[in-house]
Each structure stands twice: as structure tokens, then as C-alpha cells.
């Protein structure tokens, strides 16, 4: 057997695991900057939890503390930790966001070679749930009132959203070059990096949307974002939702 000191000398056998490498791996697999941004947000959230509850400066400090324990205790400690995190996160976030962040954190702990049985996770972790209130679908009259009382750029945004069926995140990430004006109706090619399934697709907008869009988009360069100036898609979406 090779001595430990000898192994340490063989640099190519030493795999250093870091947050940056984890995020790079996520991008290499998904090819999506939105996925990477979401993972960053999840880990930053756990950083805040670790500091608020235990006075730890980072997720990595918590991981190192767990590794100091006997391996037989790792799983039970992590299950208790993850449950506390879910309760903490759900205090100011939707259940879906809390669960998605939790799943990213579990993946990050696994990346650091802390083993946990996922059957035990499903059995022992109680996932949060939000009250299920019936959503109100806007009527045509409400949509018309919304459009009529909006500023020109939002008239364009709202009518493009309504007529194309795009998600808000897809729409806020569109650039002028994604619009094709050569056909009877304007065709939009949604880049793969903006879509939920990481697959490019196309859609069309109505003549009314075209009426509001053309005066705005004709002044833009091909690489200009059409509906925002914020290059951070997540922040652009959050701001638009808040304004709505």
C-alpha cells in the first residue's frame, strides 16, 4: 500500500472539492447560467442559516465539522440539520423554493463525499407545504385594463407574454436578434439557456403585441435586451414581478 505521504505527493490523485468547482460542474452539465445562479443562491442561503443558527461563517465549515464526527453519526446529524434548514427557509420563502434550495444543499453535501441514504431522506424529512389558495385567472377585461394603464414598454411586455405563452424569465432574457420580422407575424426564437428544459423553441406574437413592440425595438442594437437593461436574468425577473 502506498504511504499517505507518498499519495499527497501525487497531485493528480488529490481531488480538491470547492464551491467554484461544484458550480462549474453544474454549468458543464446544464449549460445554463440560470441553473448556476440558482445553486449559488441556495448555497448562500445555507451560509446565512449556518451563521444565524450556529455562528458558522460558511456551509463548508459545517461540512468540515460533520466530517470530524464518527462516520456512523453523519447521516442522522445531516437529516436533523436539513430539517432545521427547511423550517428556517420556509419562514420567508415559498415551499417550492425551500425544497429546491434544500435539494441543492443535499447535492452539495454529497459532492463533498458525505454519504446519505436518499430513501432515509424521503422517509425522515418533512417537506414544507404552502396553503393552497385558488388562483385568480385574469379576465379579458382585467387584461385590457392592465395593458391600457401601463407605460409603453410594459404594454409591449404584457402583450408579448399573453400572446406568445412564454415564461417571464424567457421573455426578460430576449435580445433583439431573437426576433424575426421577415414573416407575416413576428417570430421569436427562445435561446435554450433561457428555457426550463434547456431546449431552444420558437413562438409567435399577436398583431397587437407587434404594434406596441415595434416602436421600442426598432431603436435597439441586435444584442440589446428588449425588456430590461439588467443582464442578471433572475434579478430582472424579480424586479418585474415586484413592479407588477
N, C-alpha and C positions, 0 to 999 in steps of 0.2 A: 504494500500500500504506500502511496506517495505521502510523504510527510506534509503536514499542514503548511509549514513554512515554504516548502517547495511549490505547493499549489498556488500560494499567494504570489510567487514569483512569475507564474504563468498567467500573465494578464488576460489573455484571451479566454481563460476559464472563469474569470471573475465577472459576473453579470451584475452591474450596479443598477439598482432599480430606483427610479426617481419619478417625481410627478411629471416632469417635462417628457421623459421617455414614455410614460403611460399615455400622455396626451398625444404624443407623436404617433404611437401605435393606434390610437383611436382614429386619428386622421387618416393614417395609411389604410385602415380597414374600411372606413366610411366615406372617405374623400369629401367630407362635409365639415366646413368650418363651424356650422351651427351646432353640430354634434360636439365638437371640441369645446365650444363656448359653453354649452350646457354642462359638460363634465367639469369644466373649470368652476362654474357656478356651484355645482354640487359639492365639490371638494372645499371650496371657500366657505360654503355653508357649514360643513362639518368642522372646519377650522374654528369658526365662531362658536359652535356648540361646545367644542373641546375646551375653549378658553372660558366660556361662560360657566360651564359645569365643573370643570376640573382644573382650571388655571393652566392648561397646556397651550403652547403657542401654535401648534400645528397638528394636523392629522398624523403626520409622520411620527411625532413624539408619542402619540397614543399607540401607534403600531409598535414602536420600539419597546414601550412599556409592556405591552401584551407579550411580546417575544421573550421578555425576561421571566415570564411565568412558566411553570411546568406546562408542557405541551398538552397534557390531559385537561388543563383548565381553559385552554384557548377558546374552544367553541362556546362554552357556557358564558364566558366573560363577553365574547363578541355578541352573542344573542341578547344579553342584558343591555349592552351598550347600544346596539342598533334599535332596540325597543325604546330606550330613553331618547335617542335621537329622533325617532319618528314622532313621539309625543311632543318634543320640543319644536320640531319643524312645523308640525301641523297647527301649532298655536297661531301662526301668522301666514300660513300658506294653504292652498287647496290640497286635498288628499292626493290628487293625481301628481302634483308637483312633489309633495313629500315622499311619495312612494318611488317616483322616478329618481329623485336625489338619493334616496336610501339604496336603491339598486346599483347606482353608480358607485356609492361608497363601498358596498359589499364587493363589487368587482375590483375596486382599488385595493382593498384588504387582501383579496385573493391574489392579485398581482404581486403583492409583497409576500406571497407564499405563506399566508395564514390560512390554513385549511379549515373549511367549514362545510358540513353536510347540508346541501340545499333542501333536502327533504325535511331535516330538522328545522331549518329556517321557516319553511312553509307551515310546519306544524306548530312552532312555538312563537312565531312573531304575529302579533295582531296588527293588521294594516288599518290605517285610519280611513274613515268614510265621512264624506260631507253630507249634510242634509240634502235630500233630493227634492228640490222645488221644481215645479213645472216651468219650463222656459217659455217666454212670450215671444212668439214669432211676429215680426213687424208686418203690419198690414200694408197694402199698396198705398193707402192714404198717408200712413206714417212715413213710409219711404219717400213719398213725394214731398212731404213737409220737410223731412230731413235734408233732402237734396236742395230744395228751393231756398232754404235758410242757411246754406253753407257757403263758404268762400269758394272762389273758382277752382282752386286746386283740389279742395275736398269734394266738390261736385264731380270732378273728374275721377277722383279716387273711389268714391262711393258707387258711381255708375259703372266703373270698370269692375269693381268687386261683384256687384249684383249681377251684371250680365255675363261675366266670364266664369263664375264659380270658383275663382282662385281663393286660396287662403290669404290672410292678411300678411303673413310672413313672406309668401311668394311675391305678392304684389309690391311690398315695400322694398324688395331687393331687385326689382326690374330696372334695367337701363334702357336708354332709347334704342340701342341696337337690337333689343329683344322684340321690337315692334316691327311688323311688316305691313307697309302701307300700299303695297302693289296690288292688293286684291279688292274685291267688292266691299268686304268688311275687314277691318284691321285684325290681323292675326298676331298672337303673342306666343313666342316660344319661351317657355319657362325653363331656365337652366336647371340641370339635375341637382346642383348643390343647394338649390332653394326648396326642392320638393321633399315631401315626407319620406318617399320611398327611394330617393336619390336617383330618380329616373326622369329624364327630360320629357316634357309633353307640350302640346300646343292647345290653344283655346282661342276663341273669338270674342269680340265685344260688340255691343249694340251700336246703332247709329247715334243714339242719344249720348252714349259714353264717348263716341268719337267726336261729337260736337263739342263736348267740354274738354276733351283731351288735346285736340289739335292746337288750339291757341297756346297751350302750355308747352307742349313737347317740341314744337317747331323751332323754338329758340334755343334748344339744348344741343350739346355735342353728343356724339354716339355713345360715349362712355359715362355720361351723366346719369345719376339715379333720377328716376322720373318723379317719384312721390315723396322723397326725403333728401336731405343733404347729409344725413348721418350714415356713415359707412358701416357702423355696427348694427347689423340687422335686428338683433334682439332688442337693443335699446330703441331703435326706430319703431319697432312694433309696440313695445311697452308704452312709448310716448303717444303713439296714435290711439291706442286703446284708452289711455288716460284722457286724451282730448275728446274722444267720442263720448 
